[in-house]
Amino acid sequence: MGLSIQSKRPDGYHEIATIMTQIPLFDILEVQKSDRFSFMQSGLLLPADGNLNLCERAFALMNDRYDISPVNIHLRKQIPIGAGLGGGSSDAAYVLKALNELFSLYLANTELENLAAELGSDCPFFIEETPKLATGRGEKLSSVPDRLKGNRLVLLNPKIHVSTAFAYGQVTPKENELNWKNAWDSPVSQWQKTLVNDFEKPIGEHFPRIAEIIRELKNQGALYAAMSGSGSSVFGIFDKEATLDLRKYQEFVLLDKEIL
């Protein structure tokens, strides 16, 4: 919720601040011991760029640190790619967690988060996957209360791929003095003014369909509507009794349910 791009770091990353929270949307991951390493992927296709994907990199990292034996990894991809939903990051984190359990490594969550940070800025969040304020490049986490329970969450993906590199290229970093924890504790109806996603305006200008869906969610009574991460997914938080008409965007709806 909200995403502030505050400055460019010497290492090429950006200093950010954002609230990250879990939603009931999943990939399916199976990890089994084997005589040799293999990775199989089904469902939504991953881009073939010749590089190891995050699941393979997660195994390589654990193997390098703890000399574990080979495994078979099967990933059924269901979370859209380039959608600002952290699908790849969550897959990598869950491979770390699976290997920790499979090989009885007994690594604490803090140790797993440090490993996850080597794979990607968003990865540490998915080790515990409870609401967090993320700062630094996204790897510094502090707990915040769960504010979504009892609300209706509508998530849409307009089938536009937005690369993280492209998104960052559209934003000029600026300092943000917002007290994020106080803003998160305020009524959800106030978030629209405080929990602003710096990517939303430039990405919405480049891809008008994204801005259009956000406007429509607001028009239909969203307490808060915004783009997720660097896009392209869009979500709205509604009162659980809200009456919506999403027929125009039905092909884009990924999730529409009360958060329990």
N, C-alpha and C positions, 0 to 999 in steps of 0.2 A: 504494500500500500504506500503510494508515494515513492519517489526515487529522486534524490538530489545528487547531481554530479558536481562535486565541489572543487576539485582541482586535479591537474594532471601530475602524476608521480614520476620521479626520475626513472623508475623501472618500466615505464610505459603504461602501467595501470592507472586507474583514476581513484581518487578518494570519493567515496559515496556514503550516503545514508539512506536506508530504506527499512520498511517493516516487511518481514517475510512471514507468511503463515501457510499452513498446510491446507490442502483441499482434497476432496475425495475423487481424485482422478489418477489413474495408475497405468504404468507399464507392467508387464509380467516378466519376472526374472527367475531363472532356474540355474543353480550352480551345483555341480556334482563332481566328486573326485573321479579322476580318469588316469589312464596310462600316458596320455599326451594331451597337451593343451589344444582346445578348439573353441571357436566362437561361432555360434549360429544365430541368425537374426531373421525374424518373420514379422508379419504385420506391416506397418508403415515402413517404407524403405529408407535406410540411412544413406546419405550421400557418399558415393564412392570417390574419395579424394586421394586414395593411396596411403593415408595415414591410419594409425591405430585409432579405433574409437575409444571413448572413455571407459567402457567396460574392460577392454583389453589392456588399457593403460593402468587401470586399477589393479588388475591381476599382476601385471609386470612390476608395479610398485611394491605390492605385498611380497611377491616372490623375491625381489631384490633385497628387501629388508629382513624377511623371515624364512627364506629358503623353503617355501612350501612346495608340495607336490602339484602336478598338473591337475587342471579341472576342465570340465566341459561347461561352457556358459551358453545358455539359450535365452535370448531376449526377444520377447514379443512386444514390438513397439506399438503403443496405442496413443501416446501423447504426441501431438504434432510437433514437428521440428521447426526451429526458428520462430517459435510462437511466444517466447517470453514466459514460459511456464516451468522452466528448470527441468525438463524431462531428462535430458542427457546427464545433467548434474546429479539428479536423484538416482539414475541407474548406476553411476560410478560409486556413489556413496553406499548403495545397497550391495554392490559387489564387495566393497570393503567389509561391510557388516556381515555378509554371508561367509566370507573367507575367515573372518575372525571367529565365527561360531563353528564353521566346518572343521577348522584345524585347532580349535581350543586354544587360541592365542591369548585369550583373557585380556584383550586391550580395552582400557577404559574409553569412554566416549571422548574425553579430551584428547587422547592419543589418536583416535580415529579421525577426529576433526582436524588435527594437525596433518595427518596423512592426506585427508580429503582436500585440504587447502593447496597441496602440491598439484592436484589434478585440475582445480578450477575454483574461481572465487565463490561460486554459489554452492559448491559441493558440501562444505562443512554444515550448512543448515540442515541438510537431509539426514545427518547422523541421528539427531534427536527428533527433528521434525516437529517441534513445538514453536509457537510464535516467538519471533526474535527481532530485536533491533539489530540490523547488520550495518557495520561501519568498516573503516579501512577500505580495502578493495572488495569488501563483502564478507570477509572471513572472520571478522571480529564480531562476536555474537553476545548479546545480553538478552535475558528473558523479559518478555512483556506478557500481560494477561491475554487470554483468548477472548476476543471481542466479537467473533462471528457467530457463536452459538445462538440458536434461536432465530437467526435471520435467514432469508432466502438468498441464495447465491445463484446468479445466472452468468455463465461463462460462454463466450462466443469466440470462435476463431474464423476470421474472414478468408482463410486459405491464402494468406499472403506470407511469404517467407521474408523475415527481416533479420539480416545477419547482425550480430552484436557489433562487429567492426563498423558496419555501415551506420548503425544507430549512434555510436559514439562520435562518428564523424559529423553528425548533424547538430551536435550540442556544444555550446560554449560553457565550460565550467564556471560556476560562480559560487561564492560562499553562501551558506544558508544557516542562519542562527536559530532555526526552529528547534524548540525543545520537543523532540520526537516522542518521547514517552508521555509527556503531558498531552500532546496532540492526539496520540493514540487512546488515551484515557477519556478524551472528550466525547460528547455524543456523536454517533456516526454521521448524523446530518451536518456536522461541522467540518467533516474531513475534506469536503470538496474545496474548501478555502485554504486548508492547511497542508494536507497530504497530497502534494502536487508531484506528478511524475514529469521530470524535465524532458524526457523523451517524447512525451505525448504530443506536444504542439508541432515540433518539426516532423515527426514521423506521420502525424495526421495530415499535415500539409502535403507530404510526399505521397501518401496513400489515403486519399479522401474517404474511402470506404470505412476506414478505422474511425475517423472523426465523426462520420455519419452515424455509426452504430452507437458511439458514446452519447451523442445528442439524443438519439432515439431512446436509449435507456433512461436518460434524465427526464425526457418528456413523458415517459411512462411511470415516473414516480420513484426512480432510484434514490435511495438515501445517499448513495455514493456510487459514481460510475467513473471508470478510468481504464487506461491501458495497463496491461500487466508487463512489468519489466521493460525490456526494450522492444516489446511488441512481437507479433501483431495481435495477440489475443486481447480481448476487451471483457470486462466484467462489470456487473452491477450488483449492489447489495440492496435488497428490498425487505420491507416488512413481510413476514411469512404469510400474511393474508392478502398480499397484493394480487391484483388481477392484471395479467399482462397479455398482450397480443404480439407474439413473436413470429407469426406466420411468414412475414416478409423475410425473416432471417433464419428460418427453421433449419436450413442446410448448414448453418454455421454454429448451431447450438451444441456445445460439448457437455454442458452440465446445467441443470436447472433443478435445484433441490434445497430443502431446508437443511442447514448445518446443525447437526446434533452434538 
